[in-house]
């Protein structure tokens, strides 16, 4: 994994952890006061998915270059 992907992976995992810690579970997950944390966790999960997609695309790009050199 490239350095950029690793950095964003760590950042998104930290965001998810902080938002899960800040959520007031006694109010309920979809309460108005928790909605900002829910949206932030959702954005971080989407970011994690995008990091893995971009990493997969970069590996495919390398494989295609090696295949065309043969």
C-alpha positions as CSV (number, residue, x, y, z in Angstrom):
1,X,0.0,0.0,0.0
2,X,1.3,3.4,-0.8
3,X,2.0,5.9,1.9
4,X,-1.0,8.1,1.0
5,X,-3.4,5.3,1.3
6,X,-2.0,4.3,4.7
7,X,-2.2,7.9,6.0
8,X,-5.9,8.2,4.9
9,X,-6.7,4.7,6.3
10,X,-5.4,5.8,9.7
11,X,-7.2,9.1,9.6
12,X,-10.5,7.6,8.7
13,X,-10.2,4.9,11.4
14,X,-9.4,7.6,14.0
15,X,-12.4,9.6,12.8
16,X,-14.6,6.6,13.2
17,X,-13.3,5.9,16.7
18,X,-13.6,9.5,17.9
19,X,-17.2,9.8,16.7
20,X,-18.2,6.4,18.2
21,X,-16.7,7.6,21.5
22,X,-18.5,11.0,21.3
23,X,-21.9,9.5,20.6
24,X,-24.3,9.6,23.5
25,X,-25.6,6.0,23.4
26,X,-28.3,6.7,26.1
27,X,-30.1,9.1,23.7
28,X,-30.3,6.6,20.8
29,X,-28.3,6.3,17.7
30,X,-30.5,8.5,15.5
31,X,-31.3,11.2,18.0
32,X,-30.8,14.8,16.8
33,X,-27.8,15.4,19.0
34,X,-26.1,12.3,17.6
35,X,-26.9,13.0,14.0
36,X,-23.7,14.9,13.4
37,X,-21.7,11.9,14.7
38,X,-23.7,9.5,12.6
39,X,-23.1,11.5,9.4
40,X,-19.4,11.8,10.3
41,X,-19.1,8.0,10.8
42,X,-20.9,7.4,7.5
43,X,-18.5,9.8,5.7
44,X,-15.5,8.1,7.2
45,X,-16.8,4.6,6.2
46,X,-17.3,5.9,2.6
47,X,-13.7,7.2,2.8
48,X,-12.4,3.8,3.9
49,X,-14.3,2.2,1.0
50,X,-12.8,4.7,-1.4
51,X,-9.3,4.1,-0.1
52,X,-9.6,0.4,-0.7
53,X,-11.1,1.0,-4.2
54,X,-8.3,3.4,-5.1
55,X,-5.7,1.0,-3.8
56,X,-7.2,-1.8,-5.9
57,X,-7.2,0.4,-9.0
58,X,-3.6,1.3,-8.5
59,X,-2.7,-2.5,-8.3
60,X,-4.6,-3.1,-11.5
61,X,-2.8,-0.3,-13.2
62,X,0.6,-1.8,-12.3
63,X,-0.5,-5.3,-13.5
64,X,-1.6,-3.9,-16.8
65,X,1.7,-2.1,-17.3
66,X,3.6,-5.3,-16.6
67,X,1.3,-7.3,-18.9
68,X,1.9,-4.9,-21.8
69,X,5.7,-5.1,-21.4
70,X,5.7,-8.9,-22.1
